[in-house]
Amino acid sequence: MTKITAVLFSFFFVILNGQDISNNVTTIIYDPPNASFVPLALQTHKGKLRFGEQDQHYVKSDGTYFKPNDNDYEEISKRSSHNLMSQYAFRQLLKIRYQQEIFDAMDKQLFTERKNNMYDKELKSLTAQEQLLVLVNVLLTKKEQSRLFCNEKQEDCPARFRDDGYYRAYNDIIPWGGKGATEFQQLRAFKTAADEFFPKMQEWGNSLHPDNEIDGYYVGKARLGTYDFKDAGYWLDTNQFYNQGYLLQWNDFQPKSTSERKLKHPNGSQLLFGLTPEKAEAFSEKYEALYLVFEVNVALDGIENYRMNQLKTLFTLVSPTISLYVDDGLTKKVGELDLDSVTIKTR
């Protein structure tokens, strides 16, 4: 099984160019099967994987932002680049266990041609080849990517694939062979990936959370909105959680109790964050949003179908306690809500 190394920093200080970078960022490193692959660095909270809203890295402990001319900006940018790539690569690896059918059908000797009318086996082979291209783009080191995606006759490969700590955007998928590659170069690159790298990728993916469950935290962000003088508080709208964050979506939530079903009302719900008017006025001058943190158990539930190729996830709550923070680093806790007693309003 892939070794998972937990790198946990309660308060993490890095000295660069004589300055401190203070960030309460915790990370789990998923070590790769060998030196041909990059390690994955995923954010955590209290030692467990963090889903939903992520720490954006660029906010300092005092609430100000790192700027491009700051001495530490480059290091922060590299960390953010690695994290974004890791999130995408992690999803791709988790899908592998559900893609055996298409990879069994994959032609490893010739490209499967896209046609208007294709047999099911051809469609599966084409889908698998496209997925392999994604995997090698996001998992291989720059040295190995240079072999598969750089045409030395037209490009400066050492300059283009310099190992400088940055990662390309996850949706920047380079085609086989690189710029201007011939059909011979393209096929050679594909066969190298299929024969040399894919078996290790499959092994790595199948070793991650083999019981198909992950313990972690779901983080949702809600803006304060307008203060409600009648109910003495701010209504935190769960509709603001939708389409935010990484791996888990709010509609993946599977309620088990009456209060959880109310929280997951199909028309949305609002939770009351109670504050006196005096405290609320001072609070709203400093903060615009709250981060709601739910402890969850995640179940991997297959993929939609081999052509949609989307990983399905479900999650349930481990605890009725919802922790409230005012920063995306989850360092400044301002309170808790008990789901069994908090006021919940539905539409």
C-alpha positions in Angstrom: 0.0 0.0 0.0 1.1 3.5 -0.7 2.8 5.0 2.3 1.0 8.1 3.7 3.2 10.5 5.5 1.3 13.0 7.7 3.0 16.3 7.9 1.2 18.2 10.7 2.1 21.7 11.8 0.0 23.3 14.5 1.7 26.6 13.7 4.1 26.3 10.8 7.0 28.7 10.4 9.2 28.7 7.3 12.2 31.1 7.2 12.7 32.5 3.7 14.9 35.5 2.9 15.0 36.5 6.5 11.2 36.7 6.9 8.7 34.4 8.6 5.8 32.8 6.7 3.2 31.9 9.4 0.5 29.5 8.2 -1.6 27.0 10.1 -1.7 24.7 7.0 -1.6 21.0 7.6 -0.9 18.5 4.9 -0.9 14.8 4.2 1.6 13.6 1.7 0.7 10.6 -0.4 4.1 9.1 -1.4 4.3 7.9 -5.0 5.3 4.3 -6.0 8.6 5.4 -7.4 10.6 8.4 -8.5 8.8 8.7 -11.8 5.7 10.1 -10.1 5.1 13.3 -8.0 3.9 13.1 -4.4 0.5 14.4 -3.7 0.0 17.1 -1.0 -3.5 17.4 0.3 -4.8 19.8 2.9 -6.1 18.5 6.3 -7.9 19.7 9.3 -7.1 18.1 12.7 -5.1 15.4 10.9 -7.9 14.3 8.5 -8.4 15.2 4.9 -10.2 18.5 4.2 -12.9 18.7 1.6 -15.1 21.5 0.3 -13.5 25.0 0.6 -9.7 24.9 0.7 -7.1 27.2 2.3 -6.2 29.5 -0.5 -2.7 30.0 1.0 -2.4 33.7 0.1 -3.8 35.0 3.4 -1.3 35.8 6.2 -2.0 35.2 9.9 -2.9 38.9 10.4 -5.6 38.7 7.6 -3.6 40.6 5.0 -2.6 39.0 1.6 0.7 38.0 0.2 1.5 40.2 -2.8 3.5 39.3 -5.9 6.4 41.6 -4.8 6.6 39.9 -1.4 9.8 37.8 -0.8 7.6 34.8 0.2 5.1 35.0 -2.7 6.9 32.6 -4.9 7.0 29.9 -2.3 3.3 30.4 -1.5 2.5 30.2 -5.2 4.4 26.9 -5.6 2.6 25.5 -2.6 -0.8 26.5 -4.1 0.2 25.1 -7.5 1.1 21.7 -5.9 -2.1 21.6 -3.9 -4.4 22.3 -6.9 -2.6 19.6 -9.0 -2.8 17.2 -6.1 -6.5 17.6 -5.6 -7.2 16.7 -9.3 -4.7 13.9 -9.4 -6.1 12.4 -6.2 -9.6 12.2 -7.8 -8.1 10.6 -10.9 -6.3 8.0 -8.8 -9.5 7.2 -6.8 -11.4 6.5 -10.0 -9.0 3.8 -11.2 -10.6 1.0 -9.1 -13.9 1.6 -10.9 -12.4 1.8 -14.4 -11.1 -1.8 -14.7 -13.6 -2.5 -17.4 -12.4 0.2 -19.7 -8.8 -0.4 -19.1 -9.3 -4.1 -19.8 -10.7 -3.0 -23.2 -7.9 -0.5 -23.9 -5.8 -1.1 -27.0 -2.2 -0.7 -25.8 -0.7 -1.1 -29.3 -2.6 1.3 -31.5 -4.7 4.4 -31.0 -8.5 3.8 -31.1 -9.9 6.1 -33.8 -12.9 8.2 -32.9 -15.8 7.5 -35.4 -19.5 8.4 -35.6 -20.5 4.8 -35.1 -18.4 2.9 -32.6 -18.8 -0.5 -30.9 -19.0 -0.6 -27.1 -15.5 -2.0 -26.8 -14.1 0.7 -29.1 -15.7 3.4 -27.0 -14.3 1.9 -23.8 -10.8 1.7 -25.4 -11.0 5.3 -26.5 -12.2 6.4 -23.1 -9.3 4.5 -21.4 -6.7 6.0 -23.7 -8.0 9.5 -23.0 -8.0 8.8 -19.3 -4.4 7.5 -19.5 -3.4 10.8 -21.1 -4.9 12.7 -18.2 -3.1 10.4 -15.7 0.4 10.8 -17.1 -0.1 14.6 -17.5 -0.9 15.0 -13.8 1.1 12.3 -12.1 4.5 12.1 -13.8 7.5 14.2 -12.9 8.7 16.8 -15.4 11.6 14.6 -16.3 9.3 11.8 -17.4 6.8 14.2 -19.0 9.6 15.6 -21.1 10.0 12.1 -22.6 6.3 11.8 -23.5 5.2 15.4 -24.2 8.2 17.2 -25.7 9.3 17.1 -29.3 13.1 17.8 -29.2 13.1 18.8 -32.9 10.8 21.7 -32.3 11.0 22.5 -28.6 13.6 23.2 -25.9 12.6 20.4 -23.6 14.9 21.2 -20.7 13.6 24.7 -20.6 10.0 23.8 -21.0 10.0 21.1 -18.4 12.3 22.7 -15.9 11.8 21.2 -12.4 11.2 24.5 -10.7 8.5 23.5 -8.2 5.5 24.8 -10.2 2.8 22.6 -11.7 0.7 23.2 -14.8 -3.0 23.8 -14.4 -4.7 20.5 -14.1 -6.8 21.1 -17.3 -3.7 21.9 -19.4 -3.5 18.5 -21.0 -0.5 18.1 -23.4 -1.0 15.7 -26.3 1.2 12.7 -26.9 4.6 13.5 -28.3 4.5 17.2 -27.9 4.3 20.1 -30.4 4.5 19.0 -34.0 5.0 15.3 -33.1 4.6 12.8 -35.9 2.2 9.9 -35.7 5.2 7.7 -34.9 6.3 9.9 -32.0 2.7 10.1 -30.7 2.3 6.3 -30.7 5.7 5.7 -29.2 4.9 8.0 -26.3 1.5 6.4 -25.8 2.9 2.9 -25.7 5.6 3.9 -23.3 3.0 5.3 -20.9 0.8 2.2 -21.3 3.6 -0.3 -20.7 6.0 1.5 -18.3 3.8 3.8 -16.2 0.2 2.6 -16.2 0.6 -0.6 -14.1 2.2 1.5 -11.3 -0.6 4.1 -11.6 -3.2 1.3 -11.2 -1.4 -0.1 -8.2 -1.1 3.3 -6.6 -4.8 4.2 -7.2 -6.0 0.8 -5.8 -3.9 1.2 -2.7 -5.5 4.5 -1.7 -8.3 4.0 0.9 -9.0 0.5 -0.3 -12.1 0.2 1.9 -13.6 3.0 -0.1 -14.1 5.2 2.9 -12.3 8.4 4.0 -12.7 10.2 7.4 -12.4 14.0 7.0 -14.0 17.4 7.3 -16.3 19.2 4.9 -15.8 23.0 4.9 -18.6 25.3 3.7 -18.4 29.1 3.3 -21.3 31.3 4.1 -21.5 35.1 3.9 -23.0 36.9 6.9 -25.6 38.8 5.0 -28.0 41.2 6.8 -28.3 41.1 10.6 -31.7 39.9 11.8 -32.7 42.1 14.8 -35.8 40.1 15.5 -33.9 36.8 15.9 -30.7 38.4 17.1 -28.3 36.8 14.7 -27.1 36.1 11.2 -28.7 33.5 9.0 -26.1 31.3 7.4 -27.4 30.0 4.0 -26.5 26.4 3.1 -27.3 27.3 -0.6 -23.9 29.1 -0.6 -22.2 25.7 -0.1 -23.3 24.4 -3.5 -20.7 24.1 -6.3 -17.9 25.0 -4.0 -14.7 23.2 -3.1 -13.0 20.0 -3.7 -14.1 16.3 -4.1 -17.3 16.6 -2.0 -20.3 18.7 -3.1 -23.1 19.7 -0.7 -25.6 17.6 -2.6 -23.5 14.5 -1.7 -24.6 14.9 1.9 -26.7 11.9 3.1 -28.8 13.0 6.2 -29.6 10.4 8.9 -31.6 12.4 11.6 -34.5 14.8 11.6 -32.2 17.8 12.1 -29.9 16.6 9.3 -32.8 16.2 7.0 -33.9 19.8 7.8 -30.3 20.9 7.1 -30.4 19.2 3.7 -33.9 20.6 2.8 -34.3 20.4 -1.0 -35.0 24.2 -1.1 -32.1 25.0 1.1 -31.8 25.9 4.8 -30.4 28.6 7.0 -28.8 28.2 10.4 -28.9 31.0 13.0 -25.6 32.3 14.2 -26.7 34.1 17.3 -25.0 37.4 18.3 -26.3 40.4 20.2 -26.5 43.6 18.1 -23.5 45.1 19.9 -21.3 42.1 19.2 -22.7 41.7 15.7 -21.8 45.3 14.8 -18.2 44.8 15.8 -18.0 41.4 14.2 -19.4 42.5 10.9 -16.8 45.3 10.7 -14.0 42.7 10.8 -15.5 39.7 9.0 -17.7 39.1 5.9 -18.0 35.4 6.0 -17.9 32.3 8.2 -16.4 28.9 7.4 -18.6 26.0 8.7 -16.7 22.8 9.4 -18.5 19.5 9.6 -16.7 16.2 10.6 -17.7 13.6 8.0 -17.3 10.1 6.8 -16.9 9.8 3.0 -18.0 6.8 0.9 -16.6 6.4 -2.6 -19.6 5.2 -4.7 -18.2 4.4 -8.1 -18.4 6.5 -11.2 -21.5 7.8 -13.1 -20.7 5.6 -16.1 -17.5 5.0 -18.1 -18.4 7.8 -20.6 -19.3 10.4 -18.0 -16.2 9.3 -16.0 -17.2 11.3 -12.9 -16.3 9.9 -9.4 -19.4 9.6 -7.2 -19.0 10.4 -3.5 -21.4 10.4 -0.5 -20.9 11.7 3.0 -22.5 11.5 6.4 -21.9 13.5 9.5 -19.9 12.0 12.3 -20.8 14.7 14.9 -23.7 17.2 15.3 -21.1 19.9 16.2 -20.5 22.5 13.5 -17.3 24.5 14.2 -17.2 28.1 13.0 -14.1 29.9 11.8 -13.5 33.3 10.2 -10.5 32.4 8.1 -9.9 29.8 5.3 -6.9 28.5 7.2 -9.3 27.5 10.0 -7.1 29.0 12.7 -9.5 31.5 14.2 -12.4 29.7 15.7 -15.3 31.9 16.9 -17.9 29.4 18.1 -19.8 26.2 17.5 -23.4 25.3 16.5 -25.1 22.1 17.8 -27.1 20.7 14.9 -29.6 19.1 17.4 -30.4 22.5 19.1 -29.6 25.3 16.6 -32.4 27.1 14.9 -32.8 26.0 11.3 -35.1 27.8 8.9 -36.2 26.2 5.6 -37.8 27.9 2.6 
